Amino acid sequence: MNRFRIKLPGNFEPNAYGQSYYGIDKKGHLSLIGDKASSTILKRYDFEFSEELANQYGLADLPREVIR
């Protein structure tokens, strides 16, 4: 099964927290998190999506970065 990350679409400039990606917290809430956030914050989220998970959260049509 292919896994991928989903970056916030558009021409947004990265801020102090880096490029924003969609992530899911341990309670199943969808959030936007910068990839340069502190390790404490990054540990709280899963940034890897499957096709099924992307469909569940309405993100299936967004561009993706395949994880190898």
Secondary structure as a PSIPRED ss2 file (coil, helix, strand):
# PSIPRED VFORMAT (PSIPRED V4.0)

   1 M C   1.000  0.000  0.000
   2 N C   1.000  0.000  0.000
   3 R C   1.000  0.000  0.000
   4 F E   0.000  0.000  1.000
   5 R E   0.000  0.000  1.000
   6 I C   1.000  0.000  0.000
   7 K E   0.000  0.000  1.000
   8 L C   1.000  0.000  0.000
   9 P C   1.000  0.000  0.000
  10 G C   1.000  0.000  0.000
  11 N C   1.000  0.000  0.000
  12 F C   1.000  0.000  0.000
  13 E C   1.000  0.000  0.000
  14 P C   1.000  0.000  0.000
  15 N E   0.000  0.000  1.000
  16 A C   1.000  0.000  0.000
  17 Y C   1.000  0.000  0.000
  18 G E   0.000  0.000  1.000
  19 Q C   1.000  0.000  0.000
  20 S E   0.000  0.000  1.000
  21 Y E   0.000  0.000  1.000
  22 Y E   0.000  0.000  1.000
  23 G E   0.000  0.000  1.000
  24 I E   0.000  0.000  1.000
  25 D E   0.000  0.000  1.000
  26 K C   1.000  0.000  0.000
  27 K C   1.000  0.000  0.000
  28 G C   1.000  0.000  0.000
  29 H C   1.000  0.000  0.000
  30 L E   0.000  0.000  1.000
  31 S E   0.000  0.000  1.000
  32 L E   0.000  0.000  1.000
  33 I E   0.000  0.000  1.000
  34 G E   0.000  0.000  1.000
  35 D C   1.000  0.000  0.000
  36 K C   1.000  0.000  0.000
  37 A C   1.000  0.000  0.000
  38 S C   1.000  0.000  0.000
  39 S H   0.000  1.000  0.000
  40 T H   0.000  1.000  0.000
  41 I H   0.000  1.000  0.000
  42 L H   0.000  1.000  0.000
  43 K C   1.000  0.000  0.000
  44 R C   1.000  0.000  0.000
  45 Y E   0.000  0.000  1.000
  46 D E   0.000  0.000  1.000
  47 F C   1.000  0.000  0.000
  48 E C   1.000  0.000  0.000
  49 F E   0.000  0.000  1.000
  50 S C   1.000  0.000  0.000
  51 E H   0.000  1.000  0.000
  52 E H   0.000  1.000  0.000
  53 L H   0.000  1.000  0.000
  54 A H   0.000  1.000  0.000
  55 N H   0.000  1.000  0.000
  56 Q H   0.000  1.000  0.000
  57 Y C   1.000  0.000  0.000
  58 G C   1.000  0.000  0.000
  59 L C   1.000  0.000  0.000
  60 A C   1.000  0.000  0.000
  61 D C   1.000  0.000  0.000
  62 L C   1.000  0.000  0.000
  63 P C   1.000  0.000  0.000
  64 R C   1.000  0.000  0.000
  65 E E   0.000  0.000  1.000
  66 V E   0.000  0.000  1.000
  67 I C   1.000  0.000  0.000
  68 R C   1.000  0.000  0.000
